[in-house]
Amino acid sequence: MISCLPEIYPDELVYSWFCRYYVHSGNLTNSEAMRDILFKRCNNPSKEFIGHINNDTLEVIQKMYPIAELIINHTMFPQYARFISLDKRKNALFHIGYDFKDVHHLFSVLPRTDTEKFLRYCPLCVKEDREEHGETYWHRQHQIRNIQVCAKHKCRLTDSIVTAKSEQTFTFRPAEINVKSCDVDMAVGNNELKYAQYITDVFNAPIDFENDIPVSAVLYHAMTQTKYLKSSGKTRYTKKLSEDIHAFLQEIKLKNIASIYQIQRTLLGDRFDFSVICQIAYFLNIRVEDLTAPKINNNQIAAEKSTHYMKDKAPIDWVEFDKQNAPILEKIASDIYYGRVNKNGRPDRVSERLIYREMKFHKHRLEKLPMCKAIFEQYTEPYEETWARRIIWAYNQLKSQNCDSIYWTDIRNLSGVKKKNISAILPYLYRHTDEKTYNDILSVIKTAPTN
């Protein structure tokens, strides 16, 4: 049980805050610290957000800091939610803070590129932190996707050895322990520095929870009187815009430049990727305040919306579509398979029907998406195998409750598996557990009365 948390530092990730609790709490292992903070070890721990914390931790936090402000000021919420619709923005803020819903179901979290695999830091911020606080910490501004320079110190960010991913490898890795001193590499290009400052300012700008102005309308309005929009306003010259953006951003050595497909879908209001929007806006000379708090009237919004008749004519880049949706499908399939979608945690079968429903895919869409299809096939299994995993789960649940004796009726009630199917289940049972657990479950089954 958590008793208190240290003071949270300016621009500190909540994950970093919890890491420092682990150091200062006296817990000897990550497991002990996670048991203090998280509802369950398997319930969506997070490096970019808060994760599924237990009620004691939530109560301690609320006494120190309003939960909504914590999300806005100490998680990566501004990166993912800033440009989505108002209703979705409010919905995401609530669900992240109060029922700990998986963020993949609230907005798009794209897969990390090779340049975004690790938590990053600024060597000069590290030095400054240690002088001021006696320790350094993970700054959230340094974790903005596709940022390469610390806007404060004008030096290049350095990759740590700590993975930025939350799933499967989640541990508390404090910056003070995992960040070493290194050489300072100052950025010298004026445009590179300006872009880093721009994207940081957009990230830090207040988030509007009152107005619902589509970012596609903001970008469209900025394109008027440019060569990228026909004088009639009905045609966007996306190919030319994409080519010019690419050439411009190549000069500042930006590592992940938006593709024509990403730009096209953003202009049509289908995508809300922070980095893509910032790249377009910066190229079009949109001021930060005009991007984050636009003064656009309803007539201007309607004028942009009227051009969306072209949306369905825009060709789909299936390779890009597959790449974007693969990690989302992986997360959904994993949650179903391991029971994270069920309140009691019971494993489920990953069926094609479920995947199509959750991904909102049209019929036979997987046939055009080899990456998504390969992930789906990794999780497919016969019903008997699902039943075997449910039996093992039920047995382990009962065992963790320190039951004096475990009976088949207890396993059946938890797992929902009938004994008449047991002969077909046994081969899979052995595949999914150790020999001792297999023999113990078999003993329970043998002593059960015939159904």
VMD Tcl script that draws the C-alpha trace (Angstrom):
set ca {
  {0.00 0.00 0.00}
  {1.34 3.39 -1.01}
  {1.60 5.97 1.79}
  {3.01 9.05 0.06}
  {4.60 10.20 -3.18}
  {7.49 12.62 -3.65}
  {6.87 16.07 -5.10}
  {6.43 15.93 -8.85}
  {8.92 18.04 -10.83}
  {8.13 20.48 -13.69}
  {7.42 18.66 -16.97}
  {7.99 15.28 -15.30}
  {6.28 12.19 -16.71}
  {4.01 10.39 -14.25}
  {6.05 7.27 -15.07}
  {9.18 9.11 -13.90}
  {7.34 10.17 -10.74}
  {6.51 6.54 -9.97}
  {10.13 5.57 -10.72}
  {11.33 8.00 -8.08}
  {8.76 6.62 -5.63}
  {10.30 3.18 -6.23}
  {13.76 4.54 -5.36}
  {12.69 6.51 -2.28}
  {10.09 4.07 -0.91}
  {12.59 1.42 0.18}
  {10.99 -1.25 -1.99}
  {13.60 -3.82 -2.91}
  {12.06 -4.94 -6.21}
  {9.99 -3.58 -9.07}
  {7.26 -6.06 -8.19}
  {6.88 -4.58 -4.72}
  {6.65 -1.03 -6.07}
  {4.19 -2.05 -8.76}
  {2.07 -3.82 -6.16}
  {1.97 -0.53 -4.20}
  {0.90 1.55 -7.21}
  {-0.93 -0.57 -9.79}
  {-4.33 -2.23 -9.53}
  {-2.82 -5.38 -11.00}
  {0.56 -5.96 -12.61}
  {-1.14 -6.99 -15.85}
  {-3.58 -4.06 -16.01}
  {-2.19 -1.60 -18.54}
  {0.92 -0.12 -16.93}
  {2.03 2.91 -18.90}
  {5.10 5.03 -19.58}
  {3.34 7.75 -21.53}
  {0.24 7.97 -19.34}
  {-0.76 6.89 -15.82}
  {-1.80 3.27 -16.19}
  {-4.33 1.36 -14.12}
  {-3.48 2.49 -10.59}
  {-5.18 1.20 -7.46}
  {-7.60 3.19 -5.31}
  {-5.04 3.95 -2.59}
  {-2.66 5.50 -5.12}
  {-5.48 7.48 -6.74}
  {-6.52 8.84 -3.34}
  {-2.95 9.92 -2.52}
  {-2.57 11.60 -5.94}
  {-5.88 13.47 -5.68}
  {-4.79 15.01 -2.39}
  {-1.66 16.35 -4.11}
  {-2.78 17.19 -7.62}
  {-6.11 17.37 -9.55}
  {-6.14 14.27 -11.73}
  {-7.16 16.16 -14.91}
  {-4.25 18.59 -14.49}
  {-1.88 15.69 -13.86}
  {-2.92 14.11 -17.16}
  {-2.61 17.36 -19.12}
  {0.66 18.55 -17.54}
  {2.50 15.29 -16.79}
  {1.54 12.73 -19.44}
  {1.77 12.65 -23.23}
  {-1.94 13.50 -23.48}
  {-1.33 16.76 -25.44}
  {0.49 14.78 -28.15}
  {-2.36 12.37 -28.84}
  {-5.53 14.25 -27.88}
  {-4.88 17.87 -28.88}
  {-6.28 17.66 -32.40}
  {-9.05 15.05 -32.04}
  {-12.69 16.16 -31.79}
  {-13.91 17.92 -28.66}
  {-16.12 15.03 -27.53}
  {-13.32 12.51 -27.96}
  {-10.89 14.85 -26.18}
  {-13.14 15.15 -23.13}
  {-13.93 11.45 -23.21}
  {-10.22 10.55 -23.30}
  {-9.43 12.86 -20.38}
  {-12.11 11.21 -18.24}
  {-11.30 7.60 -19.14}
  {-7.55 7.97 -18.62}
  {-8.04 9.47 -15.18}
  {-10.98 7.61 -13.72}
  {-11.58 4.21 -15.27}
  {-8.08 3.71 -16.71}
  {-9.26 2.66 -20.14}
  {-6.56 1.54 -22.55}
  {-5.49 4.63 -24.54}
  {-5.46 2.61 -27.78}
  {-9.26 2.66 -27.58}
  {-9.37 6.44 -27.06}
  {-7.13 7.76 -29.85}
  {-4.57 6.58 -32.37}
  {-1.18 5.57 -30.97}
  {1.00 4.77 -33.96}
  {3.88 2.26 -33.83}
  {7.26 3.64 -32.85}
  {9.87 4.10 -35.54}
  {13.50 3.02 -35.11}
  {14.34 6.53 -33.90}
  {11.64 6.52 -31.18}
  {12.33 3.24 -29.38}
  {13.94 4.65 -26.23}
  {13.25 7.32 -23.65}
  {15.38 10.37 -24.41}
  {17.09 13.06 -22.38}
  {18.99 16.32 -22.75}
  {22.49 16.19 -21.18}
  {22.22 19.82 -20.08}
  {18.79 19.24 -18.49}
  {20.33 16.29 -16.62}
  {23.10 18.52 -15.26}
  {20.60 21.22 -14.34}
  {18.23 18.74 -12.63}
  {20.99 17.27 -10.49}
  {22.15 20.71 -9.41}
  {18.63 21.91 -8.57}
  {16.90 18.74 -7.31}
  {19.73 16.36 -6.48}
  {18.51 13.92 -9.13}
  {17.40 13.93 -12.75}
  {14.10 12.66 -14.13}
  {12.31 11.81 -17.38}
  {11.06 15.03 -19.02}
  {7.96 14.54 -21.13}
  {8.98 17.23 -23.67}
  {11.95 15.06 -24.59}
  {9.57 12.18 -25.42}
  {7.55 14.08 -28.05}
  {7.50 11.99 -31.21}
  {9.94 13.14 -33.88}
  {11.62 15.84 -31.78}
  {15.41 15.83 -31.91}
  {16.48 18.95 -30.02}
  {15.87 20.23 -26.49}
  {14.10 23.54 -27.06}
  {15.44 24.93 -23.79}
  {19.16 24.22 -24.22}
  {19.37 23.94 -28.05}
  {21.28 20.65 -27.88}
  {20.43 17.30 -29.44}
  {18.56 14.75 -27.37}
  {20.28 11.48 -26.46}
  {18.71 8.02 -26.44}
  {18.79 6.26 -23.08}
  {18.90 2.47 -22.69}
  {15.32 2.44 -21.37}
  {12.68 1.31 -23.86}
  {9.81 3.71 -24.46}
  {7.32 0.86 -24.87}
  {5.10 -0.08 -21.94}
  {3.91 -3.55 -22.88}
  {5.76 -6.73 -21.88}
  {8.90 -4.93 -20.69}
  {7.35 -2.63 -18.09}
  {9.65 -1.89 -15.15}
  {10.44 1.22 -13.15}
  {13.69 2.57 -14.62}
  {14.56 5.87 -12.87}
  {16.41 8.42 -14.99}
  {18.91 9.11 -12.19}
  {20.11 5.51 -12.36}
  {19.81 4.95 -16.11}
  {21.11 8.26 -17.48}
  {24.85 8.78 -17.61}
  {26.81 11.91 -18.42}
  {27.57 12.26 -22.12}
  {28.96 14.74 -24.59}
  {26.76 17.69 -25.50}
  {25.95 17.95 -29.20}
  {24.65 21.44 -29.89}
  {22.24 21.93 -32.78}
  {23.49 24.60 -35.14}
  {20.90 24.84 -37.91}
  {18.56 27.80 -37.39}
  {15.56 26.03 -38.96}
  {16.23 22.92 -36.87}
  {16.14 24.99 -33.69}
  {13.04 26.86 -34.82}
  {11.21 23.63 -35.59}
  {12.11 22.11 -32.20}
  {10.83 25.25 -30.48}
  {7.67 25.23 -32.60}
  {6.72 21.61 -31.88}
  {7.49 22.09 -28.17}
  {5.35 25.23 -28.01}
  {2.46 23.44 -29.71}
  {2.79 20.57 -27.24}
  {2.80 22.93 -24.23}
  {0.00 25.24 -25.42}
  {-3.27 25.17 -23.41}
  {-5.72 22.51 -24.62}
  {-9.13 23.81 -25.69}
  {-12.01 22.00 -23.95}
  {-14.66 24.49 -25.09}
  {-14.50 24.78 -28.88}
  {-14.59 22.11 -31.55}
  {-12.72 23.46 -34.56}
  {-11.43 20.68 -36.86}
  {-7.69 20.93 -37.49}
  {-8.43 20.13 -41.14}
  {-10.30 23.47 -41.33}
  {-7.33 25.29 -39.78}
  {-4.94 23.79 -42.33}
  {-7.36 24.44 -45.20}
  {-7.77 28.07 -44.18}
  {-3.96 28.47 -44.07}
  {-3.68 27.03 -47.59}
  {-5.91 29.71 -49.13}
  {-3.94 32.15 -51.23}
  {-1.18 29.54 -51.66}
  {-0.29 27.50 -54.72}
  {-1.47 24.34 -52.92}
  {-5.18 25.19 -53.15}
  {-7.08 25.96 -56.35}
  {-8.68 29.40 -56.43}
  {-12.12 27.75 -56.33}
  {-11.13 26.12 -53.03}
  {-12.30 22.72 -54.26}
  {-8.97 21.16 -55.17}
  {-5.90 20.64 -53.02}
  {-2.58 20.06 -54.77}
  {-1.48 17.53 -52.17}
  {1.31 15.98 -54.23}
  {3.04 19.33 -54.71}
  {2.52 20.23 -51.05}
  {3.98 16.89 -49.96}
  {7.03 17.28 -52.21}
  {7.73 20.80 -50.93}
  {7.28 19.80 -47.27}
  {9.65 16.87 -47.78}
  {12.33 19.04 -49.40}
  {11.97 21.73 -46.72}
  {12.16 19.32 -43.75}
  {15.01 17.36 -45.26}
  {17.11 20.50 -44.91}
  {16.68 20.41 -41.13}
  {17.42 16.66 -41.13}
  {14.07 15.66 -39.68}
  {14.10 11.87 -39.40}
  {10.43 10.99 -39.95}
  {8.86 13.19 -42.61}
  {5.16 12.78 -43.37}
  {4.25 10.81 -46.49}
  {1.81 12.06 -49.11}
  {-0.74 9.57 -47.78}
  {-0.40 10.91 -44.21}
  {-0.69 14.51 -45.41}
  {-3.68 13.68 -47.60}
  {-5.63 11.95 -44.82}
  {-4.80 14.76 -42.37}
  {-6.07 17.44 -44.75}
  {-9.28 15.45 -45.20}
  {-9.85 15.14 -41.46}
  {-9.15 11.40 -41.20}
  {-5.91 11.59 -39.18}
  {-4.80 13.61 -36.18}
  {-1.15 12.66 -35.82}
  {0.64 15.37 -33.85}
  {3.91 15.21 -35.80}
  {2.23 15.27 -39.22}
  {0.03 18.23 -38.29}
  {3.01 20.15 -36.88}
  {5.03 19.50 -40.03}
  {2.24 20.84 -42.28}
  {1.52 23.80 -39.99}
  {5.17 24.77 -39.63}
  {5.68 24.66 -43.39}
  {2.56 26.79 -43.94}
  {3.80 29.34 -41.34}
  {0.81 28.85 -39.05}
  {1.48 30.52 -35.71}
  {1.31 28.32 -32.62}
  {-1.69 30.22 -31.21}
  {-3.52 29.99 -34.55}
  {-2.99 26.22 -34.60}
  {-3.87 25.51 -30.96}
  {-6.54 28.20 -30.40}
  {-7.79 29.06 -33.91}
  {-10.19 31.91 -34.58}
  {-12.19 30.32 -37.37}
  {-15.92 30.92 -37.78}
  {-18.64 28.44 -38.69}
  {-18.76 29.59 -42.31}
  {-15.06 28.83 -42.74}
  {-15.52 25.42 -41.13}
  {-18.46 24.69 -43.43}
  {-16.47 25.82 -46.48}
  {-13.72 23.32 -45.70}
  {-16.20 20.56 -44.91}
  {-17.92 21.03 -48.27}
  {-14.72 19.93 -50.01}
  {-14.86 16.48 -48.37}
  {-16.83 15.05 -51.26}
  {-13.39 14.03 -52.53}
  {-12.63 12.00 -49.41}
  {-13.96 8.70 -50.76}
  {-12.08 9.21 -54.03}
  {-8.72 9.45 -52.32}
  {-6.72 6.27 -52.95}
  {-5.81 4.16 -49.94}
  {-2.16 3.40 -49.38}
  {-2.60 -0.19 -48.19}
  {1.03 -0.56 -47.07}
  {0.75 2.53 -44.86}
  {-2.72 1.50 -43.66}
  {-1.40 -1.95 -42.72}
  {1.60 -0.45 -40.91}
  {-0.58 1.94 -38.89}
  {-3.17 -0.64 -37.86}
  {-0.87 -3.57 -37.06}
  {0.07 -2.37 -33.53}
  {-3.56 -1.50 -32.79}
  {-4.67 -4.98 -33.84}
  {-1.82 -6.51 -31.81}
  {-3.03 -4.68 -28.70}
  {-6.68 -5.64 -29.21}
  {-5.85 -9.29 -29.92}
  {-3.53 -9.48 -26.91}
  {-6.16 -7.98 -24.61}
  {-8.76 -10.49 -25.80}
  {-6.36 -13.44 -25.61}
  {-5.14 -12.68 -22.08}
  {-8.52 -11.61 -20.73}
  {-7.76 -7.94 -20.21}
  {-11.12 -7.01 -21.75}
  {-13.02 -9.02 -19.11}
  {-13.62 -7.70 -15.62}
  {-12.65 -11.03 -14.08}
  {-9.60 -11.46 -16.36}
  {-10.76 -14.69 -18.01}
  {-8.95 -15.42 -21.32}
  {-10.98 -15.34 -24.52}
  {-10.71 -16.65 -28.05}
  {-9.50 -14.21 -30.71}
  {-12.02 -14.67 -33.49}
  {-12.17 -13.03 -36.89}
  {-15.59 -11.62 -36.04}
  {-14.27 -9.93 -32.90}
  {-11.27 -8.44 -34.71}
  {-13.40 -7.05 -37.54}
  {-15.81 -5.55 -35.02}
  {-13.15 -3.98 -32.78}
  {-11.03 -2.68 -35.67}
  {-14.11 -1.49 -37.58}
  {-12.78 -3.22 -40.68}
  {-14.88 -3.98 -43.73}
  {-15.40 -7.62 -44.65}
  {-12.27 -9.36 -46.06}
  {-10.11 -6.32 -45.24}
  {-7.42 -8.53 -43.65}
  {-6.69 -10.04 -47.06}
  {-5.17 -6.69 -48.09}
  {-3.20 -6.27 -44.86}
  {-0.42 -8.87 -44.54}
  {1.03 -7.48 -41.30}
  {-2.37 -7.37 -39.60}
  {-3.29 -10.79 -40.93}
  {-0.03 -12.32 -39.64}
  {-0.68 -10.90 -36.17}
  {-4.26 -12.21 -36.20}
  {-3.07 -15.67 -37.22}
  {-0.61 -15.74 -34.30}
  {-3.55 -15.53 -31.92}
  {-5.98 -17.86 -33.71}
  {-6.62 -21.21 -32.06}
  {-9.28 -23.95 -31.89}
  {-11.97 -23.68 -29.22}
  {-10.38 -26.55 -27.29}
  {-7.17 -24.58 -26.85}
  {-9.06 -21.57 -25.51}
  {-10.89 -23.85 -23.07}
  {-7.55 -25.27 -21.91}
  {-6.19 -21.78 -21.22}
  {-9.38 -20.93 -19.32}
  {-9.06 -24.02 -17.14}
  {-5.45 -23.15 -16.29}
  {-6.46 -19.57 -15.55}
  {-9.33 -20.72 -13.29}
  {-7.08 -23.16 -11.43}
  {-4.43 -20.47 -10.84}
  {-7.11 -18.02 -9.67}
  {-8.38 -20.51 -7.11}
  {-4.86 -21.37 -6.03}
  {-4.00 -17.68 -5.50}
  {-7.01 -17.43 -3.18}
  {-5.42 -20.08 -0.94}
  {-8.35 -22.45 -1.25}
  {-7.93 -25.48 1.01}
  {-9.24 -27.76 -1.71}
  {-9.92 -27.13 -5.38}
  {-12.79 -29.00 -6.99}
  {-13.83 -29.37 -10.62}
  {-17.09 -27.50 -9.98}
  {-15.05 -24.46 -8.87}
  {-12.94 -24.60 -12.05}
  {-16.02 -25.16 -14.21}
  {-17.87 -22.20 -12.70}
  {-14.93 -19.86 -13.27}
  {-13.84 -21.13 -16.68}
  {-17.24 -21.97 -18.15}
  {-15.79 -25.22 -19.58}
  {-17.81 -28.45 -19.45}
  {-16.18 -31.75 -18.52}
  {-17.61 -33.54 -21.57}
  {-15.02 -31.70 -23.74}
  {-12.06 -32.62 -21.56}
  {-10.57 -35.37 -23.75}
  {-10.09 -32.90 -26.62}
  {-8.75 -30.27 -24.23}
  {-6.00 -32.31 -22.52}
  {-3.34 -32.03 -25.27}
  {-3.62 -28.22 -25.19}
  {-3.67 -28.21 -21.41}
  {-0.20 -29.76 -21.34}
  {1.04 -27.24 -23.93}
  {0.10 -24.17 -21.90}
  {1.34 -24.97 -18.41}
  {4.11 -26.68 -16.50}
  {4.04 -30.39 -15.70}
  {3.15 -29.98 -12.02}
  {0.16 -27.71 -12.71}
  {-0.95 -30.05 -15.50}
  {-0.85 -33.07 -13.13}
  {-2.62 -31.15 -10.36}
  {-5.43 -30.11 -12.72}
  {-5.64 -33.66 -14.05}
  {-6.05 -34.96 -10.48}
  {-8.92 -32.54 -9.91}
  {-10.59 -33.64 -13.16}
  {-10.22 -37.36 -12.32}
  {-11.87 -36.96 -8.92}
  {-14.80 -35.03 -10.36}
  {-18.15 -36.80 -10.81}
  {-19.20 -37.61 -14.36}
  {-21.37 -34.88 -15.89}
}
mol new
graphics top color blue
foreach p $ca { graphics top sphere $p radius 0.5 }
foreach p [lrange $ca 0 end-1] q [lrange $ca 1 end] { graphics top cylinder $p $q radius 0.2 }
display resetview
